[in-house]
Amino acid sequence: MKLKGKVHKFGANVDTDAIIPARYLNISEPEKLAKQCMEDIAPEFITKVTPGDIIVATANFGYGSSREHAPLAIKACGISCVIAQSFARIFFRNAINIGLPLLECAEAANEIEDGDILEVDLSSWEIKNISKHKTFMANPYPEFMMGIINAGGLIEYTKKRRGNSPSP
């Protein structure tokens, strides 16, 4: 799977409250959550995102509470993947469960800048910075996790593995 988009760059320690403020946790519809994504740290973010764009951040992206709203808001606003040096463990799990690819690559996270155009190949884990003609390699997922991403999330992955049979 290949992804291509413009970079929206963030620094270290972007917590789940910054991704989707707690005042919106009563919202469950992804399209409504998307409208509030990053509003407290980058009010213009949602007006600049186009489908396929990519978030790049430095360390500890998504730390804080275990709310599932954060990766859901990111995916719903059109972000195709997030690249960072590191991710909070619960955020990482929640993102994979909804089919949002996360790529860990310290070198890419440090060198890529806001506005760069990237091409990400999830089959080879290659991150190409088209703007700067530089290539990076992300840490690959285990095969089962890539299966979850390719299926669009854990629910769809589970349905496919069960042969789409109804629940007992």
MDTraj code that builds the backbone (N, CA, C; nanometers):
import mdtraj as md
import numpy as np

residues = "MET LYS LEU LYS GLY LYS VAL HIS LYS PHE GLY ALA ASN VAL ASP THR ASP ALA ILE ILE PRO ALA ARG TYR LEU ASN ILE SER GLU PRO GLU LYS LEU ALA LYS GLN CYS MET GLU ASP ILE ALA PRO GLU PHE ILE THR LYS VAL THR PRO GLY ASP ILE ILE VAL ALA THR ALA ASN PHE GLY TYR GLY SER SER ARG GLU HIS ALA PRO LEU ALA ILE LYS ALA CYS GLY ILE SER CYS VAL ILE ALA GLN SER PHE ALA ARG ILE PHE PHE ARG ASN ALA ILE ASN ILE GLY LEU PRO LEU LEU GLU CYS ALA GLU ALA ALA ASN GLU ILE GLU ASP GLY ASP ILE LEU GLU VAL ASP LEU SER SER TRP GLU ILE LYS ASN ILE SER LYS HIS LYS THR PHE MET ALA ASN PRO TYR PRO GLU PHE MET MET GLY ILE ILE ASN ALA GLY GLY LEU ILE GLU TYR THR LYS LYS ARG ARG GLY ASN SER PRO SER PRO".split()
xyz = np.array([
    [0.0849, -0.1169, 0.0000],
    [0.0000, 0.0000, 0.0000],
    [0.0900, 0.1239, 0.0000],
    [0.0653, 0.2139, -0.0953],
    [0.1426, 0.3381, -0.1023],
    [0.0542, 0.4562, -0.0632],
    [0.1134, 0.5467, 0.0131],
    [0.0462, 0.6671, 0.0596],
    [0.1277, 0.7867, 0.0140],
    [0.0603, 0.8955, -0.0167],
    [0.1322, 1.0169, -0.0572],
    [0.0576, 1.1372, -0.0031],
    [0.1337, 1.2305, 0.0565],
    [0.0690, 1.3489, 0.1089],
    [0.1657, 1.4519, 0.1598],
    [0.1084, 1.5647, 0.1969],
    [0.1831, 1.6783, 0.2516],
    [0.1979, 1.6592, 0.4023],
    [0.3111, 1.7027, 0.4543],
    [0.3430, 1.6870, 0.5963],
    [0.2870, 1.8017, 0.6800],
    [0.2325, 1.7620, 0.7937],
    [0.1943, 1.8540, 0.9008],
    [0.2823, 1.8141, 1.0183],
    [0.3756, 1.8994, 1.0540],
    [0.4814, 1.8652, 1.1505],
    [0.4468, 1.9140, 1.2903],
    [0.4709, 1.8253, 1.3869],
    [0.4521, 1.8561, 1.5277],
    [0.5779, 1.8144, 1.6026],
    [0.5942, 1.8655, 1.7211],
    [0.7108, 1.8349, 1.8024],
    [0.6901, 1.7131, 1.8901],
    [0.7550, 1.7145, 2.0052],
    [0.7484, 1.6030, 2.0993],
    [0.6296, 1.6177, 2.1939],
    [0.5906, 1.5044, 2.2502],
    [0.4907, 1.5003, 2.3563],
    [0.3563, 1.5598, 2.3179],
    [0.3085, 1.5271, 2.2004],
    [0.1724, 1.5661, 2.1610],
    [0.0794, 1.4659, 2.2277],
    [0.0026, 1.5139, 2.3258],
    [-0.0817, 1.4211, 2.4009],
    [-0.2208, 1.4090, 2.3397],
    [-0.2968, 1.3139, 2.3922],
    [-0.4299, 1.2895, 2.3366],
    [-0.5231, 1.4083, 2.3578],
    [-0.5014, 1.4884, 2.4631],
    [-0.5820, 1.6099, 2.4828],
    [-0.5521, 1.7145, 2.3760],
    [-0.4297, 1.7164, 2.3247],
    [-0.3961, 1.8088, 2.2163],
    [-0.4547, 1.7593, 2.0841],
    [-0.4577, 1.6281, 2.0666],
    [-0.5121, 1.5721, 1.9426],
    [-0.6622, 1.5945, 1.9357],
    [-0.7323, 1.5603, 2.0415],
    [-0.8769, 1.5864, 2.0508],
    [-0.9066, 1.6294, 2.1944],
    [-0.9350, 1.7571, 2.2154],
    [-0.9579, 1.8070, 2.3504],
    [-1.0704, 1.7315, 2.4227],
    [-1.0550, 1.7166, 2.5549],
    [-1.1495, 1.6408, 2.6373],
    [-1.2925, 1.6924, 2.6258],
    [-1.3113, 1.8201, 2.5959],
    [-1.4478, 1.8746, 2.5867],
    [-1.5282, 1.8124, 2.4721],
    [-1.4614, 1.7381, 2.3826],
    [-1.5312, 1.6753, 2.2700],
    [-1.5484, 1.5245, 2.2880],
    [-1.5192, 1.4735, 2.4040],
    [-1.5263, 1.3287, 2.4237],
    [-1.6685, 1.2741, 2.4273],
    [-1.7675, 1.3620, 2.4291],
    [-1.9064, 1.3164, 2.4208],
    [-1.9481, 1.2934, 2.2752],
    [-1.8601, 1.3232, 2.1819],
    [-1.8859, 1.3025, 2.0395],
    [-1.8291, 1.1661, 2.0000],
    [-1.9064, 1.0896, 1.9254],
    [-1.8555, 0.9595, 1.8808],
    [-1.8470, 0.9489, 1.7284],
    [-1.9100, 1.0402, 1.6574],
    [-1.9079, 1.0352, 1.5113],
    [-1.7727, 1.0848, 1.4596],
    [-1.7014, 1.0001, 1.3830],
    [-1.5680, 1.0376, 1.3342],
    [-1.5640, 1.1706, 1.2595],
    [-1.6617, 1.1976, 1.1746],
    [-1.6592, 1.3226, 1.0969],
    [-1.6731, 1.4459, 1.1854],
    [-1.7416, 1.4342, 1.2969],
    [-1.7527, 1.5465, 1.3910],
    [-1.6239, 1.5618, 1.4723],
    [-1.5640, 1.4503, 1.5113],
    [-1.4366, 1.4562, 1.5826],
    [-1.3289, 1.5199, 1.4951],
    [-1.3306, 1.4870, 1.3667],
    [-1.2296, 1.5382, 1.2735],
    [-1.2249, 1.6906, 1.2737],
    [-1.3387, 1.7539, 1.2862],
    [-1.3457, 1.9008, 1.2821],
    [-1.2753, 1.9670, 1.4001],
    [-1.2507, 1.8910, 1.5070],
    [-1.1864, 1.9454, 1.6273],
    [-1.0410, 1.9002, 1.6420],
    [-0.9939, 1.8185, 1.5502],
    [-0.8600, 1.7605, 1.5605],
    [-0.7516, 1.8688, 1.5665],
    [-0.6689, 1.8626, 1.6674],
    [-0.5529, 1.9500, 1.6895],
    [-0.5891, 2.0973, 1.7126],
    [-0.7144, 2.1272, 1.7368],
    [-0.7553, 2.2682, 1.7416],
    [-0.6875, 2.3504, 1.8499],
    [-0.6491, 2.2906, 1.9617],
    [-0.5868, 2.3695, 2.0683],
    [-0.4387, 2.3967, 2.0449],
    [-0.3706, 2.3128, 1.9653],
    [-0.2278, 2.3363, 1.9404],
    [-0.2011, 2.3885, 1.7991],
    [-0.2957, 2.3695, 1.7091],
    [-0.2812, 2.4175, 1.5710],
    [-0.4205, 2.4476, 1.5161],
    [-0.4786, 2.5620, 1.5553],
    [-0.6168, 2.5929, 1.5166],
    [-0.6431, 2.5868, 1.3659],
    [-0.5418, 2.6103, 1.2848],
    [-0.5582, 2.6099, 1.1392],
    [-0.5436, 2.4711, 1.0781],
    [-0.5059, 2.3723, 1.1596],
    [-0.4767, 2.2377, 1.1108],
    [-0.5884, 2.1821, 1.0224],
    [-0.7084, 2.1814, 1.0722],
    [-0.8182, 2.1168, 1.0004],
    [-0.8489, 2.1852, 0.8671],
    [-0.8182, 2.3122, 0.8551],
    [-0.8424, 2.3826, 0.7276],
    [-0.7314, 2.3564, 0.6262],
    [-0.6165, 2.3071, 0.6737],
    [-0.5026, 2.2820, 0.5854],
    [-0.4910, 2.1364, 0.5403],
    [-0.5561, 2.0460, 0.6118],
    [-0.5442, 1.9034, 0.5810],
    [-0.6243, 1.8681, 0.4566],
    [-0.5597, 1.7917, 0.3685],
    [-0.6300, 1.7345, 0.2544],
    [-0.6163, 1.5826, 0.2641],
    [-0.7127, 1.5090, 0.2100],
    [-0.7062, 1.3627, 0.2214],
    [-0.5720, 1.3072, 0.1729],
    [-0.5137, 1.2218, 0.2552],
    [-0.3848, 1.1609, 0.2230],
    [-0.2673, 1.2261, 0.2933],
    [-0.2873, 1.3428, 0.3512],
    [-0.1778, 1.4110, 0.4203],
    [-0.1233, 1.3251, 0.5342],
    [-0.0055, 1.3644, 0.5829],
    [0.0694, 1.2841, 0.6797],
    [0.1120, 1.3719, 0.7968],
    [0.0938, 1.3210, 0.9171],
    [0.1468, 1.3891, 1.0354],
    [0.2855, 1.3317, 1.0637],
    [0.3808, 1.4204, 1.0910],
    [0.5138, 1.3814, 1.1355],
    [0.5372, 1.4527, 1.2680],
    [0.5847, 1.3773, 1.3657],
    [0.6111, 1.4338, 1.4980],
    [0.7409, 1.3744, 1.5509],
    [0.7914, 1.4331, 1.6576],
    [0.9136, 1.3777, 1.7144],
    [0.8753, 1.2688, 1.8151],
    [0.9124, 1.2818, 1.9393],
    [0.8982, 1.1709, 2.0351],
    [0.7664, 1.1712, 2.1105],
    [0.7244, 1.0510, 2.1499],
    [0.6145, 1.0298, 2.2438],
    [0.4805, 1.0832, 2.1929],
    [0.4508, 1.0609, 2.0673],
    [0.3254, 1.1081, 2.0098],
    [0.2096, 1.0265, 2.0666],
    [0.1044, 1.0954, 2.1113],
    [-0.0177, 1.0299, 2.1573],
    [-0.0156, 0.9837, 2.3019],
    [0.0722, 1.0411, 2.3837],
    [0.0733, 0.9995, 2.5237],
    [-0.0473, 1.0592, 2.5957],
    [-0.0721, 1.0128, 2.7158],
    [-0.1838, 1.0644, 2.7939],
    [-0.2904, 0.9585, 2.8129],
    [-0.4132, 1.0023, 2.8114],
    [-0.5224, 0.9094, 2.8378],
    [-0.5354, 0.8069, 2.7255],
    [-0.6089, 0.7020, 2.7539],
    [-0.6210, 0.5919, 2.6582],
    [-0.7370, 0.6123, 2.5612],
    [-0.7833, 0.7343, 2.5473],
    [-0.9019, 0.7574, 2.4648],
    [-0.8808, 0.7166, 2.3192],
    [-0.9790, 0.6459, 2.2685],
    [-0.9769, 0.6014, 2.1293],
    [-1.0138, 0.7136, 2.0335],
    [-1.0671, 0.8227, 2.0871],
    [-1.1081, 0.9362, 2.0043],
    [-0.9898, 0.9977, 1.9292],
    [-0.8697, 0.9941, 1.9884],
    [-0.7546, 1.0632, 1.9291],
    [-0.7157, 1.0054, 1.7928],
    [-0.6854, 0.8761, 1.7799],
    [-0.6525, 0.8266, 1.6460],
    [-0.7722, 0.8322, 1.5511],
    [-0.8916, 0.8185, 1.6049],
    [-1.0112, 0.8264, 1.5215],
    [-1.0255, 0.9654, 1.4596],
    [-1.0002, 1.0700, 1.5379],
    [-1.0073, 1.2072, 1.4865],
    [-0.9021, 1.2300, 1.3780],
    [-0.7823, 1.1771, 1.3998],
    [-0.6741, 1.1925, 1.3013],
    [-0.7114, 1.1249, 1.1696],
    [-0.7556, 1.0022, 1.1783],
    [-0.7918, 0.9279, 1.0568],
    [-0.9107, 0.9935, 0.9863],
    [-1.0105, 1.0352, 1.0633],
    [-1.1317, 1.0927, 1.0049],
    [-1.1076, 1.2259, 0.9342],
    [-1.0051, 1.2996, 0.9739],
    [-0.9799, 1.4271, 0.9060],
    [-0.8990, 1.4094, 0.7779],
    [-0.8626, 1.2860, 0.7461],
    [-0.7967, 1.2591, 0.6186],
    [-0.6500, 1.2235, 0.6263],
    [-0.5935, 1.2213, 0.7446],
    [-0.4518, 1.1846, 0.7594],
    [-0.4358, 1.0366, 0.7248],
    [-0.3397, 1.0063, 0.6370],
    [-0.3213, 0.8677, 0.5922],
    [-0.2287, 0.7873, 0.6822],
    [-0.1358, 0.8542, 0.7523],
    [-0.0465, 0.7864, 0.8457],
    [0.0221, 0.8901, 0.9332],
    [0.0842, 0.8410, 1.0398],
    [0.1614, 0.9270, 1.1296],
    [0.3007, 0.8664, 1.1407],
    [0.4014, 0.9516, 1.1281],
    [0.5410, 0.9117, 1.1405],
    [0.5978, 0.9846, 1.2613],
    [0.6651, 0.9114, 1.3490],
    [0.7262, 0.9737, 1.4670],
    [0.8454, 0.8916, 1.5131],
    [0.9260, 0.9527, 1.6005],
    [1.0360, 0.8792, 1.6643],
    [0.9798, 0.7672, 1.7497],
    [0.8739, 0.8006, 1.8241],
    [0.8116, 0.7028, 1.9131],
    [0.6672, 0.7421, 1.9391],
    [0.5895, 0.6416, 1.9796],
    [0.4474, 0.6592, 2.0092],
    [0.4176, 0.6061, 2.1483],
    [0.3203, 0.6663, 2.2133],
    [0.2713, 0.6103, 2.3382],
    [0.2085, 0.4749, 2.3068],
    [0.2305, 0.3792, 2.3937],
    [0.1895, 0.2414, 2.3685],
    [0.0388, 0.2266, 2.3456],
    [-0.0427, 0.2892, 2.4290],
    [-0.1883, 0.2746, 2.4145],
    [-0.2364, 0.3440, 2.2870],
    [-0.1820, 0.4612, 2.2563],
    [-0.2190, 0.5298, 2.1319],
    [-0.1843, 0.4415, 2.0129],
    [-0.0666, 0.3803, 2.0160],
    [-0.0230, 0.2932, 1.9073],
    [-0.1248, 0.1810, 1.8863],
    [-0.1628, 0.1150, 1.9951],
    [-0.2595, 0.0053, 1.9850],
    [-0.3937, 0.0546, 1.9326],
    [-0.4421, 0.1669, 1.9831],
    [-0.5705, 0.2209, 1.9378],
    [-0.5666, 0.2579, 1.7894],
    [-0.4556, 0.3128, 1.7435],
    [-0.4428, 0.3504, 1.6020],
    [-0.4448, 0.2270, 1.5125],
    [-0.3694, 0.1265, 1.5484],
    [-0.3674, 0.0030, 1.4693],
    [-0.5071, -0.0577, 1.4659],
    [-0.5755, -0.0569, 1.5794],
    [-0.7096, -0.1164, 1.5870],
    [-0.8110, -0.0504, 1.4943],
    [-0.7892, 0.0771, 1.4599],
    [-0.8820, 0.1429, 1.3664],
    [-0.8240, 0.1513, 1.2250],
    [-0.7057, 0.0942, 1.2054],
    [-0.6470, 0.0907, 1.0715],
    [-0.5687, 0.2145, 1.0336],
    [-0.5200, 0.2903, 1.1313],
    [-0.4365, 0.4082, 1.1042],
    [-0.2902, 0.3673, 1.1146],
    [-0.2166, 0.3669, 1.0036],
    [-0.0758, 0.3265, 1.0085],
    [0.0112, 0.4275, 1.0838],
    [0.0961, 0.3742, 1.1716],
    [0.1950, 0.4540, 1.2438],
    [0.3314, 0.3992, 1.2085],
    [0.4243, 0.4878, 1.1753],
    [0.5590, 0.4444, 1.1388],
    [0.6598, 0.5077, 1.2329],
    [0.7442, 0.4243, 1.2925],
    [0.8498, 0.4729, 1.3799],
    [0.9791, 0.4839, 1.3015],
    [1.0323, 0.6069, 1.2949],
    [1.1586, 0.6313, 1.2270],
    [1.2143, 0.7636, 1.2783],
    [1.3110, 0.7546, 1.3687],
    [1.3671, 0.8744, 1.4313],
    [1.4298, 0.9682, 1.3296],
    [1.5048, 0.9134, 1.2364],
    [1.5719, 0.9971, 1.1369],
    [1.4712, 1.0760, 1.0534],
    [1.3668, 1.0094, 1.0069],
    [1.2641, 1.0778, 0.9282],
    [1.1939, 1.1835, 1.0121],
    [1.1594, 1.1484, 1.1348],
    [1.0888, 1.2423, 1.2223],
    [1.1707, 1.3681, 1.2479],
    [1.3018, 1.3535, 1.2569],
    [1.3881, 1.4691, 1.2822],
    [1.4130, 1.5533, 1.1579],
    [1.4215, 1.4912, 1.0417],
    [1.4627, 1.5624, 0.9205],
    [1.3482, 1.6150, 0.8341],
    [1.2339, 1.5524, 0.8399],
    [1.1201, 1.5959, 0.7582],
    [1.0640, 1.7246, 0.8160],
    [1.0253, 1.8164, 0.7275],
    [0.9738, 1.9468, 0.7702],
    [0.8305, 1.9671, 0.7263],
    [0.7642, 2.0584, 0.7941],
    [0.6270, 2.0950, 0.7609],
    [0.6182, 2.1344, 0.6134],
    [0.5189, 2.0801, 0.5437],
    [0.4986, 2.1129, 0.4030],
    [0.5689, 2.0208, 0.3053],
    [0.6658, 1.9395, 0.3526],
    [0.7305, 1.8440, 0.2619],
    [0.6261, 1.7476, 0.2066],
    [0.6524, 1.6944, 0.0901],
    [0.5672, 1.5930, 0.0291],
    [0.6349, 1.4577, 0.0463],
    [0.5600, 1.3633, 0.1030],
    [0.6133, 1.2300, 0.1282],
    [0.5377, 1.1254, 0.0482],
    [0.6096, 1.0186, 0.0181],
    [0.5488, 0.8980, -0.0352],
    [0.5908, 0.7849, 0.0584],
    [0.4933, 0.7129, 0.1115],
    [0.5186, 0.6063, 0.2078],
    [0.4711, 0.4752, 0.1475],
    [0.5603, 0.3777, 0.1451],
    [0.5268, 0.2453, 0.0942],
    [0.5188, 0.1509, 0.2144],
    [0.3967, 0.1116, 0.2491],
    [0.3783, 0.0263, 0.3662],
    [0.4212, -0.1181, 0.3434],
    [0.4452, -0.1562, 0.2191],
    [0.4920, -0.2928, 0.1946],
    [0.6432, -0.3039, 0.2136],
    [0.7159, -0.1952, 0.1909],
    [0.8617, -0.1980, 0.2076],
    [0.9089, -0.1149, 0.3273],
    [0.8173, -0.0375, 0.3886],
    [0.8466, 0.0504, 0.5019],
    [0.9381, 0.1662, 0.4643],
    [0.9343, 0.2008, 0.3372],
    [1.0164, 0.3097, 0.2852],
    [0.9379, 0.4407, 0.2910],
    [1.0047, 0.5431, 0.3413],
    [0.9496, 0.6782, 0.3475],
    [1.0341, 0.7644, 0.2549],
    [0.9747, 0.8123, 0.1477],
    [1.0478, 0.8990, 0.0543],
    [1.0026, 1.0428, 0.0731],
    [1.1002, 1.1285, 0.0996],
    [1.0721, 1.2705, 0.1049],
    [1.0922, 1.3216, -0.0377],
    [0.9831, 1.3376, -0.1095],
    [0.9871, 1.3820, -0.2493],
    [1.0449, 1.5229, -0.2583],
    [1.0139, 1.6078, -0.1623],
    [1.0615, 1.7470, -0.1624],
    [1.2124, 1.7576, -0.1494],
    [1.2718, 1.6682, -0.0717],
    [1.4153, 1.6778, -0.0436],
    [1.4967, 1.5632, -0.1032],
    [1.4311, 1.4763, -0.1784],
    [1.5000, 1.3636, -0.2439],
    [1.5803, 1.2797, -0.1448],
    [1.5141, 1.2429, -0.0353],
    [1.5787, 1.1623, 0.0673],
    [1.4855, 1.0475, 0.1054],
    [1.5455, 0.9320, 0.1350],
    [1.4677, 0.8138, 0.1696],
    [1.5053, 0.7649, 0.3094],
    [1.4045, 0.7197, 0.3825],
    [1.4214, 0.6677, 0.5179],
    [1.3543, 0.5310, 0.5251],
    [1.3968, 0.4512, 0.6215],
    [1.3353, 0.3208, 0.6433],
    [1.2742, 0.3171, 0.7836],
    [1.1452, 0.2876, 0.7886],
    [1.0751, 0.2763, 0.9168],
    [1.0879, 0.1349, 0.9713],
    [1.0613, 0.1202, 1.0990],
    [1.0601, -0.0118, 1.1619],
    [0.9350, -0.0867, 1.1155],
    [0.9499, -0.2066, 1.0613],
    [0.8335, -0.2812, 1.0118],
    [0.7468, -0.3387, 1.1231],
    [0.6208, -0.3633, 1.0897],
    [0.5264, -0.4297, 1.1801],
    [0.5400, -0.5804, 1.1647],
    [0.4967, -0.6532, 1.2655],
    [0.4776, -0.7974, 1.2451],
    [0.3659, -0.8179, 1.1424],
    [0.3661, -0.9320, 1.0782],
    [0.2712, -0.9609, 0.9701],
    [0.1250, -0.9457, 1.0135],
    [0.0893, -0.9931, 1.1324],
    [-0.0507, -0.9847, 1.1752],
    [-0.0967, -0.8402, 1.1911],
    [-0.0060, -0.7504, 1.2353],
    [-0.0442, -0.6093, 1.2497],
    [-0.0646, -0.5450, 1.1132],
    [0.0165, -0.5820, 1.0163],
    [-0.0029, -0.5297, 0.8817],
    [-0.1356, -0.5801, 0.8254],
    [-0.1732, -0.7011, 0.8623],
    [-0.3032, -0.7544, 0.8226],
    [-0.4174, -0.6691, 0.8765],
    [-0.4044, -0.6219, 0.9988],
    [-0.5063, -0.5354, 1.0589],
    [-0.5140, -0.4032, 0.9833],
    [-0.3986, -0.3444, 0.9521],
    [-0.3954, -0.2191, 0.8756],
    [-0.4584, -0.2399, 0.7383],
    [-0.4163, -0.3446, 0.6678],
    [-0.4680, -0.3698, 0.5324],
    [-0.6179, -0.3958, 0.5313],
    [-0.6697, -0.4528, 0.6397],
    [-0.8135, -0.4803, 0.6480],
    [-0.8937, -0.3556, 0.6825],
    [-0.8258, -0.2506, 0.7294],
    [-0.8963, -0.1283, 0.7683],
    [-0.9265, -0.1202, 0.9163],
    [-0.8684, -0.2112, 0.9935],
    [-0.8876, -0.2096, 1.1375],
    [-0.9145, -0.3486, 1.1917],
    [-0.9154, -0.3582, 1.3236],
    [-0.9287, -0.4868, 1.3910],
    [-1.0635, -0.5536, 1.3662],
    [-1.1695, -0.4775, 1.3633],
    [-1.3025, -0.5369, 1.3416],
    [-1.3097, -0.6029, 1.2045],
    [-1.2673, -0.5314, 1.1013],
    [-1.2710, -0.5888, 0.9661],
    [-1.1748, -0.7065, 0.9528],
    [-1.0598, -0.6958, 1.0161],
    [-0.9613, -0.8050, 1.0150],
    [-1.0212, -0.9313, 1.0770],
    [-1.0875, -0.9129, 1.1897],
    [-1.1491, -1.0258, 1.2590],
    [-1.2614, -1.0866, 1.1753],
    [-1.3421, -1.0025, 1.1130],
    [-1.4492, -1.0529, 1.0256],
    [-1.3914, -1.1376, 0.9125],
    [-1.2846, -1.0898, 0.8521],
    [-1.2226, -1.1646, 0.7407],
    [-1.1657, -1.2971, 0.7894],
    [-1.1037, -1.2968, 0.9058],
    [-1.0461, -1.4209, 0.9594],
    [-1.1535, -1.5218, 0.9983],
    [-1.2696, -1.4716, 1.0357],
    [-1.3802, -1.5596, 1.0732],
    [-1.4646, -1.5986, 0.9519],
    [-1.4286, -1.5458, 0.8348],
    [-1.5043, -1.5779, 0.7139],
    [-1.6352, -1.5033, 0.7051],
    [-1.6422, -1.3849, 0.7704],
    [-1.7631, -1.3017, 0.7713],
    [-1.8854, -1.3726, 0.8266],
    [-1.8644, -1.4744, 0.9083],
    [-1.9789, -1.5440, 0.9670],
    [-2.0377, -1.4598, 1.0797],
    [-2.1687, -1.4674, 1.0975],
    [-2.2308, -1.3895, 1.2054],
    [-2.1865, -1.4406, 1.3419],
    [-2.1973, -1.3565, 1.4409],
    [-2.1615, -1.3938, 1.5784],
    [-2.2561, -1.5018, 1.6279],
    [-2.2050, -1.5912, 1.7129],
    [-2.2917, -1.6974, 1.7681],
    [-2.3967, -1.6419, 1.8600],
])
top = md.Topology()
chain = top.add_chain()
for i, resn in enumerate(residues, 1):
    res = top.add_residue(resn, chain, resSeq=i)
    for name in ("N", "CA", "C"):
        top.add_atom(name, md.element.get_by_symbol(name[0]), res)
traj = md.Trajectory(xyz[None], top)
